[in-house]
């Protein structure tokens, strides 16, 4: 068994040479999952992220090229990078993608944050396509599912941003997010929820996808409770770009979708009142 120090060195080598992630041994993968799990268990559902530069990344879905490019360019001891979930399935390199992110998390635990998307909740809700999950043996399925269901649900910044995968939950304030149970209805909103143009509160579950749908009235009311100005999210390809008078931004950072691969950057000295206060970068 390799020592913890040797493993850390191995994970740093992977960050320096991303293709090395394809050659992790079964022992190294297990160690990586368990060590990352110890870190994320201590984070809770809600992250408070503060830095001079914060980078927000949409669904990557096995797009290892996008992930490794972002990590090599933006993950530094000064910056913080927040991924919004959906790291596996749909794309061709799900295992490399998630293992590379976990190696980065173990190496930079205070600078890289991985939020939970619906594709990380396989242990609670079955869905398709799920090619990553269906390709795992029983032991790896158990290891990955126990880790990924522990990922945080949301991140907030002092500049007025809340970031999550789907739709903010109906809570009285951001701290209440820490009390959400994985698998309950508010968890379902965060990981599965969609927004629709036009007014309305809860608009029912979509007949085709089963996803809960919400309108602008819900968005404005909940953002008021949360005391945040701008939501950065992913999950919903047909809502790509800004919505709701520039206060809701949907990002995608994966070639699995027919939209531009983008990230968003906020700066510590700039209050964010609308999407135009962010820097949007196309990969």
Helices and strands as residue ranges (DSSP letters): H 4-16, G 18-23, H 26-41, E 46-48, E 53-57, H 64-74, E 80-83, H 94-107, E 112-114, G 118-120, H 131-134, H 138-148, E 154-156, E 161-164, G 174-179, H 185-192, E 194-195, E 202-205, E 212-214, H 216-226, E 230-233, G 237-239, E 241-243, E 248-250, E 262-267, G 275-277, E 279-282
